[in-house]
Amino acid sequence: MAYGDPQKSGIYRMIRLIAVVDFLVGLAFIFLAPPLLGTSDYFGLGLGLAIVGAVVFAFFTYLAAQASRR
């Protein structure tokens, strides 16, 4: 059963967009929290968000590429 090109599907695009936002928020916590908040307590949170965002983005990009090859 074919549903069209998954890379153009709304759900794939939305998940990838949320993953990019997650990654960027993670980077913001890593780089902007110490100068703005005066503490580096949010480094772990930022690193975790950035890693999860990157992994989710890569996974759904790979998934869409695999589905479009079929």
Summary of the structure (lengths in Angstrom):
residues: 70
radius of gyration: 15.7
end to end distance: 10.3
largest distance: 54.4
contacts: 192
relative contact order: 0.20
helix: 83%
strand: 0%
